[in-house]
Amino acid sequence: MIELLFKTKMLLLGAMLMLLAACSGEQSLEPLASDATIVAFGDSLTDGVGASEGKAYPDVLSELTGLEVINAGVSGEVTAEGVQRLPLVLETHNPQLVILMEGGNDILRNLNQAQTKANLSKMIEMIRLSGADVVLMGIPEKNLFSDSAGFYEELAREHKVVFDGETMSDLLKTRSYKSDSIHLNNQGYRVLAETIYELLQEQGAL
């Protein structure tokens, strides 16, 4: 029942995003070239902790898009470390799009949220300066029933980036999609990839 409700919510969210795009007459992401590289940048949720080999969300997203999706996830990383690591990743892979999903370890360790927001803001600026588009994925607070931490929505609004603040919260509330309390399983990562794929379609990248 919970899984059905989750899928229904995702379908409704997708329909709303498509309607908004149609009403505005424009899309938020540049169309990806046929040889474009996508970088998935983040921590263990990007790395794929809890998934079988080849089942992390970047792997599934690559299958869905037919594009190269670089898994630039480092388990246990906090945003201060991500700021230091990102420039080399951008230089090495020259992506057209970066999916940024980081900050969960900052939240788990009760690090200063203003500093976490500042670090993520620097990452968004770096990505933009490299010429790539950004998709920002929000991570929930430690409360089981929470939505994504408020600073993610603030960042999306301030930087005018494509933002998904619900998917990870909803997935982590659904037992059948989890391998442990903070990571997804194969099915959960697939749903995450499918949702991002739909978002990229709705926002004009695909």
Helices and strands as residue ranges (DSSP letters): H 2-24, E 37-42, H 44-47, H 57-65, E 68-73, H 79-93, E 97-101, H 104-108, H 113-129, E 133-137, H 150-159, E 162-164, H 167-172, G 175-177, H 186-202
